Amino acid sequence: MKEKLEQIKESALEALKNAAAEKDLEALRVKYLGKKGDLTSILKQMGKLSAEERPVVGQLANKIRAEIENNIEQRAEKLREKAQELKLQNETVDVTLPGVRSKKGGLHPLNIMLDDMIDIFRSMGFDVVDGPEVETDFYNFKALNVPDDHPARDMQDTFYLGENLLLRTQTSAAQIRTMTSRKPPIRIICPGRVYRADEVDATHSPVFHQIEGLVVDKGVTLCDLKGILEQFAREIYGEGTEVKFRPSFFPFTEPSVEVDVSCPECRGKNSSCRVCKGTGWIEILGAGMVHPNVLRHCGIDPEEYTGFAFGIGLDRLTTTRYKISDIRLLFENDQRFLEQFDK
Ligand code: DAH
């Protein structure tokens, strides 16, 4: 029996050495020390022993039990230490590593420019309105005093979606939508995308952006238009900016003007300036006094009310401000380009 006990001990200690996890230890405890375990089943045979042998074997069995228990405890401790070590190793933070910056999105340069422009016009009392990009011939042309056979239609190559439906070629369509849905006094801007069947190159894109402005009230004059546009130009390009009004033609305004500002890059001092091509001026918008026919189309009496309107090209203003040499960059969504404008 003593031999058997020693064997149990040897086998238990050997098995413990190889136990790799705490649950293995528990299985071994059951196997050797449990109610139906090896040691217990030996002890159950103690009755067969003589009275002298019994305490000796009993003592040995207790000693071996204690030894195995001890061993299990030690092994458990070791396994816990190991697990802790592993955990620490995996969770180690190298505080000398550089931090990882999280990328944040930024505004598109067109939106930065547009936001600035909206701020300026809001400060002058303008509302911002929206209009549809798919328009009817009436809003985009006819009500703007461009009848079917008018040569002015050739000024703009139009994408037609059907007989009467088209992609708006100008935000001016929003003038009509506004005047047919609101009563004067009107003071709005309408920014948005416009479309023309233009060949794509560094300065042309079939989709681009305009900001339409419209003021209708009693006693509005060309002087008011000049005041607003001069103020706008100076806020965008700085106090010293000169503003030039050139007579022009648009079917929906009379008189019509085109507005140039002194070149923000060279102020007219560089004959080989890339921004103004050496002219000293850049054209930023078309404008004029709303044609009486347009007011009439919208049910507004031109004897009682007058108004002015303007249309600003947003893309051109943005490329000049940021010295972007090719308009296509604004539409390609190349992150390497866009990231440079993060405010
Ligand atoms: N719609 C014109 C264009 O696309 C720009 C324009 C000129 C708008 C004069 C106006 C205006 O409101 O009064 O070329």
Residues whose N, C-alpha, C, O or C-beta is under 5 A from the ligand:
A	BS01	DAH	T169 Q170 S172 G213 F250 T253 G286 A287 G288 A309 F310 G311
